[in-house]
Amino acid sequence: MDIKVKEEYLAQALKLHRTNPVVDAHLDLAGEVLLRHQAGEREVVKRYYLPHFKEAALNMVFSSVYVESGNLSRGWENALEQINALKEDIKGLSGVVLVKNSVDMDKVLEENKIGILLYMEGLDCIGEDIDRLDVLYGLGVRGASLTWSRQNALGRGCCKASEYRQISGRLTKAGERAVKRLEELSMFLDVSHLNDEGFDHVCKLAERSFIATHSGSRSVYDNFRNLTDAQILALSGQGGIMGMNGCKYIAGSLAGNHIEMLCRHIEYEVEKAGPEHVGFGFDLCDSYDQARARLKKHSCSPNVCDGESNKASEKQETGVERDDCLLNHGQIPVVTAALLQRGMDEDTVKKIIGGNFIRYLANVISGI
């Protein structure tokens, strides 16, 4: 049985969302937009995401650029296609801003808009060519993880969420140069998906605070995609933030107790790291998986696809099972309400739902 949230706490949560910054630090948005564009759809953000963003009063989303294993042979081209597809999709979209600096972020918060911040989920696409980080920066990318859950020229990722095995290996010399250049460019470094030895190596190299955009606690659920207690303390000790992951295989909610497990991760992380170092990084992938499966099985024209109303039939057609703890971003206030119902105070909740990541970004991406 999952937590049953009382209406009074949901109302309290919604009020907090409407009066304080709300951030999701990981969503494979750029990749999904490209997949749906390739299937003939347009206005993907507007039709699939914007209603739910508004429902949760979301202010900022980190859009990852993730190159699938099947696209690695043309990884650089695929990454650029994702970036261009997202920019095209939100061009002229009222209330949505591509965030490149603190000025953009201030505009988002002051004018109650929705900011999208681009970052790389793995740098397979650059190989050992560190100068490509400068190109990505020029395109508006403001952060990167060195690896996804695989090996590349910079280092080794941890195992996939569905696996359980330790992967050894430190960063390569190119990986060391990448960390240095990311810091020089004021791009944030993300250690989600990095293996344990790579995490330790980053701790010794990094001169600026780094984050884990979408990782939970390994003590709450033993998965190598989650952080150990020592890693949580190292991350928080240098000013970083960890975004709680909303995938059931990483949260450990295989029994359907999704909200309960999300709360357990957050509460434990607050206890270990302090309330200033915890946030949301839900990594909601069901819609992405549906888009990928649909593109593989069907052709889709703009005249046939009508966004949100097509999602139920899409799931039936593709056979994609639910992996996310939440149905969509509109359910984020339920997590907030559950935390309040379980006794978390409002000041702590304000930091977790977005205040911490906003503060971090203000310090990191301050350049124009």
C-alpha positions as CSV (number, residue, x, y, z in Angstrom):
1,M,0.0,0.0,0.0
2,D,1.3,3.5,-0.9
3,I,0.8,6.6,1.2
4,K,-2.7,8.1,1.0
5,V,-2.3,11.9,1.0
6,K,-4.9,13.9,2.8
7,E,-6.5,16.9,1.0
8,E,-5.3,19.4,3.6
9,Y,-1.7,18.5,2.9
10,L,-2.2,18.6,-0.8
11,A,-3.6,22.1,-0.5
12,Q,-0.7,23.1,1.6
13,A,1.7,21.6,-1.0
14,L,0.1,23.4,-3.9
15,K,0.3,26.7,-2.1
16,L,4.0,26.1,-1.5
17,H,4.5,25.3,-5.1
18,R,2.8,28.4,-6.3
19,T,4.8,30.7,-4.0
20,N,8.2,29.1,-4.2
21,P,10.6,27.9,-6.9
22,V,10.0,24.3,-8.1
23,V,12.8,22.5,-10.0
24,D,13.1,19.0,-11.6
25,A,16.8,18.5,-12.2
26,H,16.5,15.7,-14.8
27,L,14.3,15.0,-17.7
28,D,15.2,13.4,-21.1
29,L,13.3,16.1,-22.8
30,A,15.5,17.0,-25.8
31,G,15.8,13.3,-26.8
32,E,12.0,12.8,-26.6
33,V,11.4,15.9,-28.6
34,L,13.7,14.7,-31.4
35,L,12.1,11.2,-31.4
36,R,8.6,12.7,-31.7
37,H,9.7,15.2,-34.4
38,Q,11.2,12.2,-36.3
39,A,7.7,10.6,-36.0
40,G,6.1,13.7,-37.5
41,E,4.9,15.4,-34.4
42,R,5.4,19.0,-33.5
43,E,4.7,21.2,-30.4
44,V,5.8,18.3,-28.2
45,V,6.6,20.4,-25.1
46,K,3.3,22.3,-25.5
47,R,1.1,19.2,-25.8
48,Y,2.8,16.6,-23.7
49,Y,4.5,18.6,-20.9
50,L,3.4,22.1,-20.5
51,P,0.0,21.3,-18.9
52,H,1.6,19.1,-16.3
53,F,4.4,21.6,-15.7
54,K,1.8,24.3,-15.0
55,E,-0.2,21.9,-12.8
56,A,2.8,21.5,-10.6
57,A,3.8,25.2,-10.8
58,L,7.2,24.0,-12.1
59,N,9.7,26.8,-12.7
60,M,12.8,25.0,-14.0
61,V,13.5,21.7,-15.8
62,F,17.0,20.4,-16.6
63,S,16.7,18.9,-20.0
64,S,19.4,16.2,-20.6
65,V,20.9,15.5,-24.0
66,Y,21.3,11.7,-23.9
67,V,22.7,9.8,-26.8
68,E,21.4,6.2,-26.9
69,S,23.8,3.4,-27.4
70,G,22.5,2.8,-30.9
71,N,23.4,6.3,-31.9
72,L,26.9,6.4,-30.6
73,S,28.5,6.0,-34.1
74,R,27.1,9.4,-34.8
75,G,26.9,10.7,-31.3
76,W,28.0,14.2,-31.9
77,E,25.4,14.7,-34.8
78,N,22.7,13.1,-32.6
79,A,23.4,15.4,-29.7
80,L,23.3,18.5,-31.9
81,E,20.0,17.2,-33.4
82,Q,18.5,16.9,-30.0
83,I,19.6,20.5,-29.0
84,N,18.2,21.9,-32.2
85,A,15.0,20.0,-32.0
86,L,14.2,21.3,-28.5
87,K,15.0,24.8,-29.4
88,E,12.8,24.6,-32.5
89,D,10.0,23.0,-30.4
90,I,9.9,25.8,-27.8
91,K,10.6,28.7,-30.2
92,G,7.8,31.2,-29.7
93,L,6.2,29.1,-27.0
94,S,4.6,31.5,-24.5
95,G,5.9,31.3,-21.0
96,V,8.9,29.0,-21.8
97,V,12.5,30.3,-21.6
98,L,15.8,28.5,-22.5
99,V,18.0,29.3,-19.5
100,K,21.6,30.1,-20.2
101,N,22.6,32.4,-17.3
102,S,21.4,33.9,-14.0
103,V,19.6,36.7,-15.8
104,D,17.4,34.2,-17.6
105,M,16.8,32.4,-14.4
106,D,15.8,35.6,-12.6
107,K,13.4,36.3,-15.5
108,V,11.8,32.9,-15.1
109,L,11.2,33.4,-11.4
110,E,10.1,37.0,-11.5
111,E,7.7,36.6,-14.4
112,N,6.5,33.1,-13.4
113,K,7.7,31.4,-16.5
114,I,9.1,27.9,-17.1
115,G,12.8,27.7,-17.7
116,I,14.5,24.8,-19.5
117,L,18.2,24.3,-18.9
118,L,20.2,22.1,-21.3
119,Y,22.9,19.7,-20.0
120,M,24.7,16.6,-21.3
121,E,23.8,13.2,-19.8
122,G,27.2,11.7,-20.7
123,L,29.9,13.1,-22.9
124,D,30.4,10.1,-25.2
125,C,29.7,12.4,-28.1
126,I,32.9,14.5,-27.6
127,G,35.3,11.6,-27.5
128,E,38.6,13.0,-26.3
129,D,37.9,16.3,-28.1
130,I,37.6,18.6,-25.0
131,D,37.2,21.6,-27.2
132,R,33.7,20.4,-28.1
133,L,32.7,21.5,-24.6
134,D,33.2,25.1,-25.8
135,V,30.9,24.3,-28.8
136,L,28.3,22.9,-26.5
137,Y,28.5,26.0,-24.2
138,G,28.0,28.2,-27.2
139,L,24.8,26.3,-28.0
140,G,23.5,27.0,-24.5
141,V,24.5,23.8,-22.7
142,R,25.3,24.6,-19.1
143,G,26.3,21.3,-17.5
144,A,27.3,17.7,-18.1
145,S,27.8,14.3,-16.6
146,L,31.0,12.6,-17.8
147,T,29.3,9.3,-18.4
148,W,26.0,7.5,-18.7
149,S,26.0,3.9,-17.5
150,R,28.7,2.8,-19.9
151,Q,32.3,3.4,-20.6
152,N,33.5,6.2,-22.8
153,A,36.8,8.1,-23.5
154,L,36.4,10.1,-20.2
155,G,35.6,7.4,-17.6
156,R,33.4,4.5,-16.7
157,G,29.7,4.7,-15.7
158,C,28.1,2.6,-13.0
159,C,26.0,-0.4,-14.0
160,K,22.5,0.1,-15.4
161,A,19.6,0.4,-12.9
162,S,18.4,-3.1,-13.8
163,E,21.9,-4.6,-13.0
164,Y,23.8,-5.1,-9.8
165,R,27.6,-5.2,-10.2
166,Q,30.5,-3.0,-9.2
167,I,32.4,-1.4,-12.1
168,S,36.0,-0.3,-11.4
169,G,38.1,2.3,-13.1
170,R,39.0,6.0,-12.5
171,L,38.7,8.9,-14.9
172,T,41.0,8.9,-17.9
173,K,43.4,11.8,-18.6
174,A,40.8,13.1,-21.0
175,G,38.2,12.9,-18.2
176,E,40.5,14.9,-16.0
177,R,40.8,17.6,-18.6
178,A,37.0,17.6,-19.1
179,V,36.4,18.3,-15.4
180,K,38.8,21.2,-15.5
181,R,37.3,22.7,-18.7
182,L,33.7,22.3,-17.3
183,E,34.8,24.3,-14.3
184,E,36.5,27.0,-16.4
185,L,33.3,27.4,-18.5
186,S,31.1,27.6,-15.4
187,M,29.3,24.5,-16.5
188,F,28.1,22.2,-13.6
189,L,29.4,18.7,-13.2
190,D,26.9,15.9,-12.6
191,V,28.1,12.6,-11.0
192,S,24.9,10.6,-11.5
193,H,25.7,7.5,-13.5
194,L,29.4,7.7,-12.6
195,N,31.0,4.6,-11.0
196,D,32.3,4.6,-7.5
197,E,36.0,5.0,-8.3
198,G,35.1,7.7,-10.7
199,F,33.2,9.5,-8.0
200,D,36.2,9.4,-5.7
201,H,38.4,10.7,-8.5
202,V,36.1,13.6,-9.1
203,C,36.2,14.4,-5.4
204,K,40.0,14.8,-5.6
205,L,39.9,16.8,-8.8
206,A,37.0,19.2,-8.5
207,E,37.6,22.7,-7.3
208,R,34.0,23.7,-7.6
209,S,30.9,22.1,-6.2
210,F,29.3,19.3,-8.2
211,I,25.9,17.7,-8.1
212,A,24.1,14.4,-8.6
213,T,21.0,15.4,-10.7
214,H,19.1,12.1,-10.4
215,S,20.4,9.7,-7.7
216,G,18.9,8.4,-4.5
217,S,20.4,6.8,-1.4
218,R,22.0,3.4,-1.6
219,S,21.2,2.9,2.1
220,V,17.5,3.2,1.4
221,Y,17.6,1.1,-1.7
222,D,20.8,-0.9,-2.6
223,N,21.3,0.1,-6.3
224,F,24.6,1.3,-7.8
225,R,22.8,4.2,-9.4
226,N,22.3,5.5,-5.8
227,L,24.9,7.2,-3.6
228,T,26.5,5.6,-0.6
229,D,26.5,7.5,2.7
230,A,30.1,8.4,2.2
231,Q,29.3,9.8,-1.2
232,I,26.3,11.8,0.1
233,L,28.6,13.3,2.8
234,A,31.3,14.1,0.2
235,L,28.8,15.7,-2.2
236,S,27.1,17.8,0.5
237,G,30.5,18.7,2.1
238,Q,31.6,20.5,-1.0
239,G,28.3,22.3,-1.5
240,G,26.6,19.9,-3.9
241,I,22.9,18.8,-4.2
242,M,21.4,15.4,-5.0
243,G,18.2,15.2,-7.0
244,M,16.0,12.4,-5.8
245,N,15.3,9.9,-8.7
246,G,11.8,8.9,-9.5
247,C,12.4,5.6,-11.4
248,K,10.9,2.6,-9.5
249,Y,14.0,0.5,-10.1
250,I,16.2,3.2,-8.4
251,A,13.7,4.3,-5.8
252,G,13.0,0.6,-4.9
253,S,9.2,0.9,-5.2
254,L,8.7,-2.4,-7.1
255,A,5.8,-3.2,-4.8
256,G,3.9,-0.1,-6.0
257,N,4.7,2.0,-2.9
258,H,6.1,4.8,-5.0
259,I,5.4,7.9,-2.9
260,E,6.5,6.1,0.3
261,M,9.9,5.2,-1.2
262,L,10.4,8.7,-2.6
263,C,9.7,10.1,0.8
264,R,12.1,7.6,2.5
265,H,14.9,8.6,0.2
266,I,14.4,12.4,0.7
267,E,14.0,12.0,4.5
268,Y,17.2,9.9,4.8
269,E,19.2,12.3,2.6
270,V,18.0,15.3,4.6
271,E,19.1,13.5,7.8
272,K,22.6,12.6,6.4
273,A,23.4,15.7,4.3
274,G,21.2,18.4,5.7
275,P,18.2,20.1,4.1
276,E,20.3,22.4,1.9
277,H,21.6,19.5,-0.2
278,V,18.5,17.7,-1.4
279,G,16.2,18.3,-4.3
280,F,14.1,16.7,-7.1
281,G,15.5,15.0,-10.1
282,F,12.7,12.7,-11.1
283,D,14.1,11.2,-14.4
284,L,10.5,10.5,-15.6
285,C,11.1,8.3,-18.7
286,D,7.7,6.6,-19.5
287,S,6.8,9.2,-22.1
288,Y,10.3,9.0,-23.7
289,D,10.0,5.2,-23.9
290,Q,6.6,5.5,-25.5
291,A,7.9,7.9,-28.1
292,R,10.8,5.6,-28.9
293,A,8.6,2.5,-29.2
294,R,6.0,4.4,-31.3
295,L,8.7,5.7,-33.7
296,K,10.0,2.1,-34.1
297,K,6.6,0.6,-34.7
298,H,4.5,3.2,-36.4
299,S,4.7,6.2,-38.7
300,C,3.0,9.2,-37.2
301,S,1.8,12.4,-38.9
302,P,0.9,15.7,-37.3
303,N,-2.7,15.1,-38.4
304,V,-2.9,11.8,-36.6
305,C,-1.1,12.6,-33.3
306,D,-2.8,15.0,-30.9
307,G,-0.5,14.9,-27.9
308,E,-1.9,14.2,-24.5
309,S,-5.1,12.7,-25.7
310,N,-3.1,10.1,-27.6
311,K,-1.1,8.9,-24.7
312,A,-3.4,6.1,-23.4
313,S,-3.7,4.5,-26.9
314,E,0.1,5.0,-27.4
315,K,0.8,3.0,-24.3
316,Q,-1.5,0.3,-25.4
317,E,0.0,0.1,-28.9
318,T,3.7,0.2,-27.7
319,G,3.3,-2.2,-24.8
320,V,5.6,0.1,-22.7
321,E,5.2,-0.6,-19.0
322,R,5.3,2.0,-16.3
323,D,8.8,2.5,-14.8
324,D,8.2,6.0,-13.3
325,C,7.0,6.5,-9.7
326,L,4.8,9.4,-10.9
327,L,2.4,9.4,-13.9
328,N,3.6,12.9,-14.9
329,H,5.0,16.1,-13.5
330,G,1.5,17.1,-12.4
331,Q,1.9,14.6,-9.5
332,I,4.9,16.3,-8.0
333,P,2.8,18.2,-5.4
334,V,1.7,14.8,-4.1
335,V,5.3,14.0,-3.1
336,T,5.5,17.4,-1.4
337,A,2.2,16.8,0.4
338,A,3.4,13.4,1.6
339,L,6.6,14.9,3.0
340,L,4.5,17.5,4.9
341,Q,2.0,14.8,6.1
342,R,5.0,12.8,7.4
343,G,6.1,15.7,9.5
344,M,8.6,17.7,7.4
345,D,8.6,21.4,8.1
346,E,7.8,24.0,5.4
347,D,11.2,25.6,5.4
348,T,12.9,22.3,4.6
349,V,10.3,21.5,1.9
350,K,10.8,24.9,0.2
351,K,14.5,24.1,-0.2
352,I,13.9,20.6,-1.5
353,I,11.2,21.4,-4.1
354,G,13.5,23.9,-5.8
355,G,15.2,26.4,-3.6
356,N,18.4,24.4,-3.3
357,F,18.9,24.0,-7.1
358,I,18.0,27.6,-7.8
359,R,20.7,28.7,-5.2
360,Y,23.2,26.4,-6.8
361,L,22.6,27.5,-10.3
362,A,22.8,31.2,-9.3
363,N,26.4,30.5,-8.2
364,V,27.4,28.3,-11.1
365,I,25.9,29.7,-14.3
366,S,26.2,33.4,-13.4
367,G,28.1,34.2,-16.6
368,I,26.4,35.7,-19.7
